[in-house]
Amino acid sequence: MRNLVNPRQNNWSSALPAIAAAMNSAPHESLGISPYYALYGRPWKIFNPVQRSARQVPAVDDILNAHEATRIEVHMARKHATFRQTVQADKRRKPLTEPFKIGSRVLVRGRPYTSSPG
């Protein structure tokens, strides 16, 4: 939130839609996918593609071309960031020395949790 709200913190209500979009499009830790993807079955798109048709005003084509170029640039930047993050995460992973056999016991590391009494 601090990236979207000014230092006087008097514009936070106008930033709520952007914050909600960021939270809904970010992958959830337990799901492994974003809440938007879980709900709608498709990834969040920052800019939707624009439908093309014949135009009489050349400025409209310029605006649409700029929109499409921005959309493609953002898509490529997100793909590149995902690739870089994957490379960094793979550096810390240890290779599996021997495959698991059916019926073998494995240690699963999970987060601690508390159960409610009763």
FENZI-V939969 format. One record per pair of residues at least 12 apart in sequence whose ideal C-beta (glycine too) atoms are under 8 Angstrom apart, sorted by sequence separation. I is the first residue (numbers start at 0). J is the second residue. D is the distance in Angstrom with one decimal. If there is no record, write none. Layout:
# FENZI-V939969
I,J,D / I,J,D
This chain:
# FENZI-V939969
22,34,7.6 / 23,35,4.5 / 51,63,7.1 / 0,14,6.9 / 3,17,5.7 / 49,63,5.4 / 3,18,6.4 / 49,66,5.9 / 0,18,5.8 / 24,42,7.9 / 49,67,6.7 / 24,43,3.6 / 48,67,7.3 / 23,43,6.8 / 46,66,6.6 / 48,70,6.8 / 20,43,7.4 / 46,69,6.4 / 47,70,7.9 / 46,70,3.9 / 45,70,7.3 / 46,73,6.5 / 45,73,5.3 / 45,74,7.9 / 45,77,8.0
